[in-house]
Amino acid sequence: MREVLHRWQKLGREGLWELPGRGGKPKWKEEDIEFLTECLKNEPRTYNSVQLAQKLEKERSLKLSPDRLRRILKKKGLFGNERGRATKENKKVQYAKSNSSDLDMLEWAAAAGEIDLKYLDESGF
């Protein structure tokens, strides 16, 4: 506490900010995430975070907890609702629950490129 007060007296508000480089450094590299991205895209099977952590340890000799790996991949947009065939179904279900209109759901699916929506009459149906 004394150190913080002295920094504040000497530097003002700027003395209260943490210096860059604090905290633990990441164990993983961007190449590791690219490796997992390729696995997720090219392999026909789906993975959970435990399986991905095991694959990373086996093939890249990098030990990350499944929890940490899940957070990294979610931050990169590669794991969770943004990935895979099964999650497209989850998005449809979530959308259907939030909006009961069938037309809205069809328009959403057409906008996502999952179906071709054709209007046959002037009323929009």
N, CA, C and O atoms as a GROMACS GRO file, in nm:
protein
  500
    1MET      N    1   0.083  -0.119   0.000
    1MET     CA    2   0.000   0.000   0.000
    1MET      C    3   0.087   0.125   0.000
    1MET      O    4   0.058   0.224  -0.067
    2ARG      N    5   0.193   0.119   0.075
    2ARG     CA    6   0.285   0.233   0.083
    2ARG      C    7   0.344   0.264  -0.055
    2ARG      O    8   0.357   0.380  -0.094
    3GLU      N    9   0.379   0.158  -0.128
    3GLU     CA   10   0.437   0.175  -0.261
    3GLU      C   11   0.340   0.245  -0.355
    3GLU      O   12   0.380   0.333  -0.432
    4VAL      N   13   0.213   0.206  -0.350
    4VAL     CA   14   0.110   0.267  -0.435
    4VAL      C   15   0.094   0.415  -0.400
    4VAL      O   16   0.084   0.498  -0.489
    5LEU      N   17   0.091   0.447  -0.271
    5LEU     CA   18   0.077   0.588  -0.230
    5LEU      C   19   0.196   0.672  -0.276
    5LEU      O   20   0.178   0.785  -0.320
    6HIS      N   21   0.316   0.617  -0.265
    6HIS     CA   22   0.434   0.692  -0.309
    6HIS      C   23   0.432   0.713  -0.461
    6HIS      O   24   0.467   0.821  -0.509
    7ARG      N   25   0.391   0.610  -0.536
    7ARG     CA   26   0.382   0.627  -0.681
    7ARG      C   27   0.278   0.733  -0.716
    7ARG      O   28   0.299   0.812  -0.809
    8TRP      N   29   0.168   0.736  -0.643
    8TRP     CA   30   0.063   0.834  -0.670
    8TRP      C   31   0.113   0.975  -0.639
    8TRP      O   32   0.083   1.069  -0.713
    9GLN      N   33   0.188   0.989  -0.531
    9GLN     CA   34   0.241   1.122  -0.497
    9GLN      C   35   0.343   1.170  -0.601
    9GLN      O   36   0.346   1.288  -0.634
   10LYS      N   37   0.426   1.077  -0.652
   10LYS     CA   38   0.528   1.116  -0.747
   10LYS      C   39   0.473   1.135  -0.888
   10LYS      O   40   0.509   1.231  -0.956
   11LEU      N   41   0.386   1.042  -0.932
   11LEU     CA   42   0.342   1.040  -1.072
   11LEU      C   43   0.197   1.080  -1.093
   11LEU      O   44   0.152   1.092  -1.207
   12GLY      N   45   0.123   1.101  -0.987
   12GLY     CA   46  -0.018   1.134  -1.002
   12GLY      C   47  -0.099   1.011  -1.040
   12GLY      O   48  -0.068   0.900  -0.997
   13ARG      N   49  -0.201   1.031  -1.121
   13ARG     CA   50  -0.288   0.919  -1.162
   13ARG      C   51  -0.212   0.810  -1.238
   13ARG      O   52  -0.242   0.692  -1.221
   14GLU      N   53  -0.116   0.848  -1.318
   14GLU     CA   54  -0.041   0.750  -1.396
   14GLU      C   55   0.034   0.651  -1.307
   14GLU      O   56   0.060   0.538  -1.348
   15GLY      N   57   0.067   0.691  -1.189
   15GLY     CA   58   0.136   0.602  -1.097
   15GLY      C   59   0.049   0.491  -1.043
   15GLY      O   60   0.099   0.395  -0.984
   16LEU      N   61  -0.082   0.501  -1.062
   16LEU     CA   62  -0.174   0.399  -1.012
   16LEU      C   63  -0.190   0.283  -1.109
   16LEU      O   64  -0.234   0.175  -1.069
   17TRP      N   65  -0.155   0.302  -1.237
   17TRP     CA   66  -0.174   0.196  -1.335
   17TRP      C   67  -0.065   0.091  -1.319
   17TRP      O   68   0.048   0.120  -1.281
   18GLU      N   69  -0.103  -0.031  -1.348
   18GLU     CA   70  -0.006  -0.141  -1.346
   18GLU      C   71   0.088  -0.129  -1.465
   18GLU      O   72   0.048  -0.084  -1.573
   19LEU      N   73   0.210  -0.169  -1.445
   19LEU     CA   74   0.306  -0.168  -1.555
   19LEU      C   75   0.280  -0.284  -1.650
   19LEU      O   76   0.232  -0.388  -1.606
   20PRO      N   77   0.310  -0.268  -1.780
   20PRO     CA   78   0.292  -0.380  -1.873
   20PRO      C   79   0.389  -0.494  -1.840
   20PRO      O   80   0.496  -0.472  -1.783
   21GLY      N   81   0.349  -0.613  -1.878
   21GLY     CA   82   0.435  -0.728  -1.855
   21GLY      C   83   0.409  -0.798  -1.723
   21GLY      O   84   0.482  -0.890  -1.688
   22ARG      N   85   0.308  -0.757  -1.650
   22ARG     CA   86   0.277  -0.820  -1.523
   22ARG      C   87   0.199  -0.948  -1.549
   22ARG      O   88   0.132  -0.961  -1.652
   23GLY      N   89   0.206  -1.041  -1.456
   23GLY     CA   90   0.128  -1.164  -1.466
   23GLY      C   91   0.202  -1.273  -1.542
   23GLY      O   92   0.311  -1.252  -1.596
   24GLY      N   93   0.140  -1.390  -1.545
   24GLY     CA   94   0.201  -1.505  -1.612
   24GLY      C   95   0.198  -1.493  -1.762
   24GLY      O   96   0.104  -1.438  -1.819
   25LYS      N   97   0.299  -1.543  -1.826
   25LYS     CA   98   0.307  -1.543  -1.972
   25LYS      C   99   0.237  -1.667  -2.026
   25LYS      O  100   0.238  -1.772  -1.961
   26PRO      N  101   0.177  -1.657  -2.144
   26PRO     CA  102   0.108  -1.774  -2.200
   26PRO      C  103   0.206  -1.886  -2.234
   26PRO      O  104   0.317  -1.860  -2.280
   27LYS      N  105   0.163  -2.010  -2.210
   27LYS     CA  106   0.244  -2.126  -2.244
   27LYS      C  107   0.228  -2.161  -2.391
   27LYS      O  108   0.318  -2.221  -2.451
   28TRP      N  109   0.116  -2.125  -2.448
   28TRP     CA  110   0.085  -2.163  -2.585
   28TRP      C  111   0.131  -2.055  -2.681
   28TRP      O  112   0.151  -1.939  -2.644
   29LYS      N  113   0.147  -2.096  -2.806
   29LYS     CA  114   0.184  -2.004  -2.913
   29LYS      C  115   0.070  -2.003  -3.015
   29LYS      O  116  -0.018  -2.089  -3.014
   30GLU      N  117   0.074  -1.907  -3.102
   30GLU     CA  118  -0.030  -1.895  -3.204
   30GLU      C  119  -0.033  -2.018  -3.296
   30GLU      O  120  -0.138  -2.056  -3.347
   31GLU      N  121   0.085  -2.080  -3.316
   31GLU     CA  122   0.092  -2.200  -3.400
   31GLU      C  123   0.011  -2.315  -3.339
   31GLU      O  124  -0.046  -2.396  -3.412
   32ASP      N  125   0.006  -2.321  -3.206
   32ASP     CA  126  -0.072  -2.425  -3.140
   32ASP      C  127  -0.221  -2.407  -3.167
   32ASP      O  128  -0.292  -2.505  -3.190
   33ILE      N  129  -0.266  -2.284  -3.165
   33ILE     CA  130  -0.407  -2.257  -3.191
   33ILE      C  131  -0.438  -2.283  -3.339
   33ILE      O  132  -0.546  -2.333  -3.372
   34GLU      N  133  -0.344  -2.250  -3.428
   34GLU     CA  134  -0.364  -2.279  -3.571
   34GLU      C  135  -0.371  -2.430  -3.594
   34GLU      O  136  -0.449  -2.477  -3.677
   35PHE      N  137  -0.290  -2.507  -3.521
   35PHE     CA  138  -0.294  -2.652  -3.530
   35PHE      C  139  -0.433  -2.704  -3.492
   35PHE      O  140  -0.490  -2.789  -3.561
   36LEU      N  141  -0.487  -2.653  -3.381
   36LEU     CA  142  -0.621  -2.696  -3.338
   36LEU      C  143  -0.727  -2.651  -3.438
   36LEU      O  144  -0.824  -2.723  -3.461
   37THR      N  145  -0.711  -2.533  -3.495
   37THR     CA  146  -0.806  -2.485  -3.595
   37THR      C  147  -0.811  -2.579  -3.714
   37THR      O  148  -0.919  -2.612  -3.762
   38GLU      N  149  -0.695  -2.620  -3.761
   38GLU     CA  150  -0.689  -2.714  -3.872
   38GLU      C  151  -0.755  -2.847  -3.836
   38GLU      O  152  -0.827  -2.906  -3.917
   39CYS      N  153  -0.730  -2.894  -3.714
   39CYS     CA  154  -0.792  -3.019  -3.670
   39CYS      C  155  -0.944  -3.007  -3.669
   39CYS      O  156  -1.015  -3.098  -3.713
   40LEU      N  157  -0.994  -2.895  -3.619
   40LEU     CA  158  -1.138  -2.876  -3.611
   40LEU      C  159  -1.202  -2.863  -3.749
   40LEU      O  160  -1.314  -2.908  -3.770
   41LYS      N  161  -1.130  -2.803  -3.843
   41LYS     CA  162  -1.184  -2.784  -3.977
   41LYS      C  163  -1.175  -2.912  -4.061
   41LYS      O  164  -1.270  -2.947  -4.131
   42ASN      N  165  -1.062  -2.980  -4.055
   42ASN     CA  166  -1.036  -3.089  -4.148
   42ASN      C  167  -1.086  -3.226  -4.101
   42ASN      O  168  -1.123  -3.309  -4.184
   43GLU      N  169  -1.088  -3.250  -3.973
   43GLU     CA  170  -1.130  -3.381  -3.924
   43GLU      C  171  -1.281  -3.387  -3.914
   43GLU      O  172  -1.344  -3.291  -3.869
   44PRO      N  173  -1.341  -3.499  -3.954
   44PRO     CA  174  -1.487  -3.509  -3.956
   44PRO      C  175  -1.549  -3.518  -3.816
   44PRO      O  176  -1.668  -3.491  -3.800
   45ARG      N  177  -1.473  -3.556  -3.717
   45ARG     CA  178  -1.529  -3.573  -3.583
   45ARG      C  179  -1.534  -3.441  -3.508
   45ARG      O  180  -1.472  -3.343  -3.550
   46THR      N  181  -1.606  -3.438  -3.399
   46THR     CA  182  -1.611  -3.322  -3.313
   46THR      C  183  -1.532  -3.351  -3.187
   46THR      O  184  -1.514  -3.466  -3.149
   47TYR      N  185  -1.485  -3.246  -3.123
   47TYR     CA  186  -1.402  -3.258  -3.003
   47TYR      C  187  -1.464  -3.176  -2.890
   47TYR      O  188  -1.528  -3.074  -2.913
   48ASN      N  189  -1.444  -3.223  -2.768
   48ASN     CA  190  -1.472  -3.139  -2.653
   48ASN      C  191  -1.339  -3.087  -2.601
   48ASN      O  192  -1.234  -3.125  -2.652
   49SER      N  193  -1.341  -3.002  -2.500
   49SER     CA  194  -1.219  -2.938  -2.454
   49SER      C  195  -1.121  -3.038  -2.393
   49SER      O  196  -1.000  -3.020  -2.404
   50VAL      N  197  -1.171  -3.143  -2.328
   50VAL     CA  198  -1.083  -3.245  -2.270
   50VAL      C  199  -1.008  -3.317  -2.382
   50VAL      O  200  -0.887  -3.339  -2.372
   51GLN      N  201  -1.078  -3.354  -2.486
   51GLN     CA  202  -1.015  -3.424  -2.598
   51GLN      C  203  -0.915  -3.335  -2.670
   51GLN      O  204  -0.809  -3.382  -2.712
   52LEU      N  205  -0.947  -3.207  -2.685
   52LEU     CA  206  -0.854  -3.115  -2.749
   52LEU      C  207  -0.728  -3.096  -2.665
   52LEU      O  208  -0.617  -3.089  -2.719
   53ALA      N  209  -0.745  -3.087  -2.534
   53ALA     CA  210  -0.629  -3.073  -2.445
   53ALA      C  211  -0.540  -3.197  -2.453
   53ALA      O  212  -0.418  -3.185  -2.454
   54GLN      N  213  -0.601  -3.316  -2.460
   54GLN     CA  214  -0.523  -3.439  -2.474
   54GLN      C  215  -0.451  -3.443  -2.608
   54GLN      O  216  -0.335  -3.484  -2.615
   55LYS      N  217  -0.517  -3.400  -2.713
   55LYS     CA  218  -0.456  -3.399  -2.846
   55LYS      C  219  -0.338  -3.302  -2.850
   55LYS      O  220  -0.234  -3.332  -2.908
   56LEU      N  221  -0.354  -3.187  -2.788
   56LEU     CA  222  -0.247  -3.088  -2.784
   56LEU      C  223  -0.127  -3.141  -2.705
   56LEU      O  224  -0.012  -3.118  -2.744
   57GLU      N  225  -0.154  -3.210  -2.596
   57GLU     CA  226  -0.045  -3.265  -2.516
   57GLU      C  227   0.027  -3.378  -2.591
   57GLU      O  228   0.149  -3.387  -2.587
   58LYS      N  229  -0.049  -3.461  -2.658
   58LYS     CA  230   0.008  -3.576  -2.729
   58LYS      C  231   0.088  -3.532  -2.852
   58LYS      O  232   0.199  -3.581  -2.874
   59GLU      N  233   0.033  -3.442  -2.932
   59GLU     CA  234   0.094  -3.409  -3.059
   59GLU      C  235   0.185  -3.286  -3.056
   59GLU      O  236   0.273  -3.272  -3.141
   60ARG      N  237   0.166  -3.197  -2.958
   60ARG     CA  238   0.247  -3.075  -2.953
   60ARG      C  239   0.326  -3.062  -2.823
   60ARG      O  240   0.398  -2.964  -2.804
   61SER      N  241   0.313  -3.159  -2.733
   61SER     CA  242   0.380  -3.158  -2.602
   61SER      C  243   0.351  -3.031  -2.524
   61SER      O  244   0.439  -2.974  -2.459
   62LEU      N  245   0.228  -2.988  -2.530
   62LEU     CA  246   0.184  -2.868  -2.459
   62LEU      C  247   0.071  -2.906  -2.365
   62LEU      O  248  -0.033  -2.955  -2.408
   63LYS      N  249   0.092  -2.885  -2.236
   63LYS     CA  250  -0.008  -2.923  -2.138
   63LYS      C  251  -0.086  -2.799  -2.094
   63LYS      O  252  -0.033  -2.710  -2.027
   64LEU      N  253  -0.213  -2.797  -2.134
   64LEU     CA  254  -0.306  -2.692  -2.091
   64LEU      C  255  -0.428  -2.761  -2.031
   64LEU      O  256  -0.467  -2.868  -2.076
   65SER      N  257  -0.486  -2.701  -1.930
   65SER     CA  258  -0.607  -2.758  -1.874
   65SER      C  259  -0.721  -2.740  -1.975
   65SER      O  260  -0.721  -2.644  -2.052
   66PRO      N  261  -0.817  -2.832  -1.975
   66PRO     CA  262  -0.932  -2.817  -2.065
   66PRO      C  263  -1.006  -2.685  -2.045
   66PRO      O  264  -1.055  -2.625  -2.141
   67ASP      N  265  -1.012  -2.641  -1.919
   67ASP     CA  266  -1.080  -2.515  -1.889
   67ASP      C  267  -1.008  -2.396  -1.955
   67ASP      O  268  -1.071  -2.310  -2.017
   68ARG      N  269  -0.876  -2.394  -1.939
   68ARG     CA  270  -0.797  -2.286  -1.998
   68ARG      C  271  -0.804  -2.289  -2.150
   68ARG      O  272  -0.819  -2.185  -2.215
   69LEU      N  273  -0.794  -2.408  -2.207
   69LEU     CA  274  -0.801  -2.423  -2.352
   69LEU      C  275  -0.937  -2.377  -2.405
   69LEU      O  276  -0.944  -2.312  -2.509
   70ARG      N  277  -1.044  -2.410  -2.333
   70ARG     CA  278  -1.178  -2.368  -2.374
   70ARG      C  279  -1.187  -2.216  -2.376
   70ARG      O  280  -1.244  -2.159  -2.469
   71ARG      N  281  -1.131  -2.150  -2.274
   71ARG     CA  282  -1.136  -2.004  -2.268
   71ARG      C  283  -1.058  -1.941  -2.384
   71ARG      O  284  -1.102  -1.842  -2.443
   72ILE      N  285  -0.942  -1.998  -2.415
   72ILE     CA  286  -0.861  -1.946  -2.525
   72ILE      C  287  -0.936  -1.960  -2.657
   72ILE      O  288  -0.942  -1.866  -2.736
   73LEU      N  289  -0.994  -2.078  -2.680
   73LEU     CA  290  -1.062  -2.103  -2.806
   73LEU      C  291  -1.190  -2.022  -2.819
   73LEU      O  292  -1.225  -1.978  -2.928
   74LYS      N  293  -1.260  -2.002  -2.709
   74LYS     CA  294  -1.380  -1.918  -2.714
   74LYS      C  295  -1.343  -1.774  -2.747
   74LYS      O  296  -1.413  -1.706  -2.823
   75LYS      N  297  -1.233  -1.728  -2.689
   75LYS     CA  298  -1.188  -1.592  -2.717
   75LYS      C  299  -1.151  -1.575  -2.864
   75LYS      O  300  -1.172  -1.469  -2.922
   76LYS      N  301  -1.096  -1.680  -2.923
   76LYS     CA  302  -1.059  -1.677  -3.064
   76LYS      C  303  -1.178  -1.707  -3.155
   76LYS      O  304  -1.167  -1.694  -3.277
   77GLY      N  305  -1.293  -1.748  -3.097
   77GLY     CA  306  -1.412  -1.778  -3.176
   77GLY      C  307  -1.410  -1.915  -3.240
   77GLY      O  308  -1.474  -1.936  -3.343
   78LEU      N  309  -1.336  -2.009  -3.182
   78LEU     CA  310  -1.322  -2.142  -3.241
   78LEU      C  311  -1.393  -2.251  -3.162
   78LEU      O  312  -1.395  -2.366  -3.207
   79PHE      N  313  -1.449  -2.220  -3.050
   79PHE     CA  314  -1.508  -2.323  -2.965
   79PHE      C  315  -1.636  -2.268  -2.906
   79PHE      O  316  -1.642  -2.150  -2.872
   80GLY      N  317  -1.736  -2.351  -2.892
   80GLY     CA  318  -1.862  -2.306  -2.835
   80GLY      C  319  -1.964  -2.282  -2.944
   80GLY      O  320  -1.973  -2.362  -3.037
   81ASN      N  321  -2.039  -2.176  -2.936
   81ASN     CA  322  -2.149  -2.152  -3.028
   81ASN      C  323  -2.105  -2.115  -3.168
   81ASN      O  324  -2.187  -2.117  -3.260
   82GLU      N  325  -1.977  -2.081  -3.188
   82GLU     CA  326  -1.933  -2.037  -3.320
   82GLU      C  327  -1.887  -2.150  -3.408
   82GLU      O  328  -1.851  -2.125  -3.523
   83ARG      N  329  -1.885  -2.275  -3.362
   83ARG     CA  330  -1.819  -2.382  -3.433
   83ARG      C  331  -1.910  -2.502  -3.453
   83ARG      O  332  -1.992  -2.533  -3.366
   84GLY      N  333  -1.896  -2.570  -3.565
   84GLY     CA  334  -1.949  -2.704  -3.584
   84GLY      C  335  -2.093  -2.715  -3.628
   84GLY      O  336  -2.171  -2.621  -3.619
   85ARG      N  337  -2.126  -2.837  -3.676
   85ARG     CA  338  -2.262  -2.863  -3.722
   85ARG      C  339  -2.360  -2.867  -3.606
   85ARG      O  340  -2.471  -2.815  -3.617
   86ALA      N  341  -2.321  -2.928  -3.497
   86ALA     CA  342  -2.413  -2.942  -3.384
   86ALA      C  343  -2.453  -2.805  -3.329
   86ALA      O  344  -2.566  -2.787  -3.284
   87THR      N  345  -2.362  -2.710  -3.331
   87THR     CA  346  -2.395  -2.579  -3.276
   87THR      C  347  -2.488  -2.501  -3.366
   87THR      O  348  -2.562  -2.415  -3.318
   88LYS      N  349  -2.488  -2.530  -3.498
   88LYS     CA  350  -2.586  -2.465  -3.585
   88LYS      C  351  -2.726  -2.506  -3.542
   88LYS      O  352  -2.818  -2.424  -3.540
   89GLU      N  353  -2.741  -2.632  -3.507
   89GLU     CA  354  -2.871  -2.678  -3.458
   89GLU      C  355  -2.906  -2.609  -3.327
   89GLU      O  356  -3.021  -2.572  -3.306
   90ASN      N  357  -2.807  -2.590  -3.240
   90ASN     CA  358  -2.832  -2.522  -3.113
   90ASN      C  359  -2.877  -2.378  -3.137
   90ASN      O  360  -2.966  -2.327  -3.069
   91LYS      N  361  -2.814  -2.311  -3.235
   91LYS     CA  362  -2.853  -2.174  -3.266
   91LYS      C  363  -2.997  -2.169  -3.316
   91LYS      O  364  -3.073  -2.079  -3.280
   92LYS      N  365  -3.034  -2.267  -3.400
   92LYS     CA  366  -3.171  -2.271  -3.450
   92LYS      C  367  -3.270  -2.288  -3.336
   92LYS      O  368  -3.374  -2.222  -3.332
   93VAL      N  369  -3.238  -2.378  -3.243
   93VAL     CA  370  -3.327  -2.402  -3.129
   93VAL      C  371  -3.338  -2.278  -3.043
   93VAL      O  372  -3.447  -2.240  -3.001
   94GLN      N  373  -3.222  -2.213  -3.015
   94GLN     CA  374  -3.225  -2.091  -2.935
   94GLN      C  375  -3.306  -1.982  -3.004
   94GLN      O  376  -3.383  -1.911  -2.940
   95TYR      N  377  -3.288  -1.970  -3.135
   95TYR     CA  378  -3.363  -1.868  -3.208
   95TYR      C  379  -3.512  -1.900  -3.206
   95TYR      O  380  -3.594  -1.811  -3.188
   96ALA      N  381  -3.547  -2.028  -3.225
   96ALA     CA  382  -3.687  -2.068  -3.226
   96ALA      C  383  -3.751  -2.042  -3.090
   96ALA      O  384  -3.868  -2.005  -3.084
   97LYS      N  385  -3.676  -2.060  -2.983
   97LYS     CA  386  -3.731  -2.035  -2.850
   97LYS      C  387  -3.754  -1.886  -2.827
   97LYS      O  388  -3.852  -1.846  -2.765
   98SER      N  389  -3.661  -1.803  -2.879
   98SER     CA  390  -3.673  -1.660  -2.854
   98SER      C  391  -3.777  -1.594  -2.946
   98SER      O  392  -3.838  -1.495  -2.908
   99ASN      N  393  -3.796  -1.648  -3.065
   99ASN     CA  394  -3.892  -1.592  -3.161
   99ASN      C  395  -3.983  -1.704  -3.208
   99ASN      O  396  -3.938  -1.804  -3.262
  100SER      N  397  -4.111  -1.685  -3.186
  100SER     CA  398  -4.205  -1.792  -3.220
  100SER      C  399  -4.251  -1.786  -3.365
  100SER      O  400  -4.313  -1.881  -3.413
  101SER      N  401  -4.222  -1.680  -3.435
  101SER     CA  402  -4.269  -1.667  -3.572
  101SER      C  403  -4.190  -1.757  -3.666
  101SER      O  404  -4.067  -1.749  -3.673
  102ASP      N  405  -4.262  -1.843  -3.740
  102ASP     CA  406  -4.197  -1.932  -3.835
  102ASP      C  407  -4.132  -1.855  -3.948
  102ASP      O  408  -4.024  -1.892  -3.994
  103LEU      N  409  -4.195  -1.748  -3.993
  103LEU     CA  410  -4.139  -1.669  -4.101
  103LEU      C  411  -4.007  -1.605  -4.059
  103LEU      O  412  -3.911  -1.602  -4.136
  104ASP      N  413  -4.002  -1.554  -3.937
  104ASP     CA  414  -3.877  -1.496  -3.888
  104ASP      C  415  -3.766  -1.600  -3.885
  104ASP      O  416  -3.652  -1.570  -3.921
  105MET      N  417  -3.800  -1.721  -3.842
  105MET     CA  418  -3.701  -1.827  -3.836
  105MET      C  419  -3.652  -1.865  -3.976
  105MET      O  420  -3.533  -1.888  -3.997
  106LEU      N  421  -3.745  -1.871  -4.072
  106LEU     CA  422  -3.707  -1.901  -4.209
  106LEU      C  423  -3.619  -1.791  -4.268
  106LEU      O  424  -3.521  -1.821  -4.336
  107GLU      N  425  -3.653  -1.666  -4.242
  107GLU     CA  426  -3.572  -1.556  -4.292
  107GLU      C  427  -3.433  -1.556  -4.229
  107GLU      O  428  -3.334  -1.525  -4.296
  108TRP      N  429  -3.426  -1.592  -4.102
  108TRP     CA  430  -3.296  -1.602  -4.035
  108TRP      C  431  -3.212  -1.712  -4.098
  108TRP      O  432  -3.092  -1.693  -4.122
  109ALA      N  433  -3.272  -1.828  -4.126
  109ALA     CA  434  -3.199  -1.939  -4.187
  109ALA      C  435  -3.154  -1.903  -4.328
  109ALA      O  436  -3.046  -1.943  -4.371
  110ALA      N  437  -3.236  -1.826  -4.401
  110ALA     CA  438  -3.198  -1.783  -4.536
  110ALA      C  439  -3.081  -1.685  -4.529
  110ALA      O  440  -2.990  -1.691  -4.611
  111ALA      N  441  -3.084  -1.594  -4.432
  111ALA     CA  442  -2.975  -1.498  -4.417
  111ALA      C  443  -2.845  -1.568  -4.380
  111ALA      O  444  -2.737  -1.523  -4.418
  112ALA      N  445  -2.854  -1.678  -4.306
  112ALA     CA  446  -2.735  -1.755  -4.267
  112ALA      C  447  -2.686  -1.842  -4.381
  112ALA      O  448  -2.579  -1.903  -4.370
  113GLY      N  449  -2.762  -1.850  -4.490
  113GLY     CA  450  -2.720  -1.930  -4.605
  113GLY      C  451  -2.752  -2.077  -4.592
  113GLY      O  452  -2.698  -2.158  -4.667
  114GLU      N  453  -2.837  -2.114  -4.501
  114GLU     CA  454  -2.870  -2.255  -4.479
  114GLU      C  455  -2.982  -2.304  -4.572
  114GLU      O  456  -2.989  -2.422  -4.604
  115ILE      N  457  -3.069  -2.212  -4.613
  115ILE     CA  458  -3.177  -2.248  -4.704
  115ILE      C  459  -3.192  -2.139  -4.808
  115ILE      O  460  -3.143  -2.027  -4.791
  116ASP      N  461  -3.262  -2.171  -4.917
  116ASP     CA  462  -3.302  -2.072  -5.016
  116ASP      C  463  -3.449  -2.042  -4.992
  116ASP      O  464  -3.533  -2.132  -5.005
  117LEU      N  465  -3.480  -1.919  -4.958
  117LEU     CA  466  -3.618  -1.882  -4.927
  117LEU      C  467  -3.676  -1.809  -5.047
  117LEU      O  468  -3.619  -1.710  -5.094
  118LYS      N  469  -3.788  -1.858  -5.097
  118LYS     CA  470  -3.856  -1.799  -5.212
  118LYS      C  471  -3.996  -1.753  -5.169
  118LYS      O  472  -4.070  -1.828  -5.106
  119TYR      N  473  -4.031  -1.630  -5.205
  119TYR     CA  474  -4.164  -1.579  -5.177
  119TYR      C  475  -4.250  -1.602  -5.301
  119TYR      O  476  -4.212  -1.562  -5.411
  120LEU      N  477  -4.365  -1.666  -5.284
  120LEU     CA  478  -4.448  -1.704  -5.398
  120LEU      C  479  -4.564  -1.610  -5.424
  120LEU      O  480  -4.619  -1.611  -5.534
  121ASP      N  481  -4.602  -1.531  -5.328
  121ASP     CA  482  -4.711  -1.436  -5.353
  121ASP      C  483  -4.675  -1.300  -5.294
  121ASP      O  484  -4.571  -1.284  -5.230
  122GLU      N  485  -4.763  -1.203  -5.316
  122GLU     CA  486  -4.733  -1.067  -5.275
  122GLU      C  487  -4.743  -1.046  -5.125
  122GLU      O  488  -4.696  -0.943  -5.075
  123SER      N  489  -4.801  -1.140  -5.051
  123SER     CA  490  -4.814  -1.123  -4.906
  123SER      C  491  -4.687  -1.161  -4.833
  123SER      O  492  -4.676  -1.139  -4.712
  124GLY      N  493  -4.588  -1.217  -4.905
  124GLY     CA  494  -4.463  -1.252  -4.842
  124GLY      C  495  -4.457  -1.395  -4.794
  124GLY      O  496  -4.366  -1.431  -4.719
  125PHE      N  497  -4.551  -1.478  -4.837
  125PHE     CA  498  -4.549  -1.619  -4.797
  125PHE      C  499  -4.518  -1.707  -4.916
  125PHE      O  500  -4.512  -1.829  -4.903
   0.00000   0.00000   0.00000
